[in-house]
Amino acid sequence: MTDDPLDVRTLQRRLAEFAAARDWQPYHTPKNLVAALSVEASELVEIFQWLTPEQSARVMDDPGSAHRVRDEVADVLAYLLQFCEVLGVDPLAALAAKIDRNETRFPAVRESTERSTP
């Protein structure tokens, strides 16, 4: 276990070490990783597929559903971090740059410190 398991670089290193210990690196190509990411994202969607908006807002209230959501979120994030590592993309820098672009592309509707969500 690490001192700071929530650090992105630490998590990426742990994922790379996990894959290396199993000789999985030949399979961790950008194409394969993005395909796996898509599959895992679809498995997250599947949990919510037939829920009403109200049910989906309460999905974390049920321990079984909450466990499934957390597992799928972890799978999506793991594949995204591995994908970024293989391509040399800093995911936090990419997100910060995208937010900056979106703030320019989609100006606030009203003058306040609160932001509305679509």
Secondary structure as the mmCIF struct_conf table of DSSP 4:
data_model
#
loop_
_struct_conf.conf_type_id
_struct_conf.id
_struct_conf.beg_label_comp_id
_struct_conf.beg_label_asym_id
_struct_conf.beg_label_seq_id
_struct_conf.end_label_comp_id
_struct_conf.end_label_asym_id
_struct_conf.end_label_seq_id
BEND BEND1 ASP A 3 ASP A 3
TURN_TY1_P TURN_TY1_P1 PRO A 5 LEU A 6
HELX_RH_AL_P HELX_RH_AL_P1 VAL A 8 ALA A 21
TURN_TY1_P TURN_TY1_P2 ARG A 22 ASP A 23
HELX_RH_3T_P HELX_RH_3T_P1 GLN A 25 TYR A 27
HELX_RH_AL_P HELX_RH_AL_P2 PRO A 30 PHE A 48
TURN_TY1_P TURN_TY1_P3 GLN A 49 TRP A 50
HELX_RH_AL_P HELX_RH_AL_P3 PRO A 53 ALA A 57
TURN_TY1_P TURN_TY1_P4 ARG A 58 ARG A 58
HELX_RH_3T_P HELX_RH_3T_P2 VAL A 59 ASP A 61
BEND BEND2 ASP A 62 ASP A 62
HELX_RH_AL_P HELX_RH_AL_P4 PRO A 63 LEU A 87
TURN_TY1_P TURN_TY1_P5 GLY A 88 GLY A 88
HELX_RH_AL_P HELX_RH_AL_P5 PRO A 91 ARG A 105
BEND BEND3 PHE A 106 PHE A 106
BEND BEND4 VAL A 109 THR A 113
#
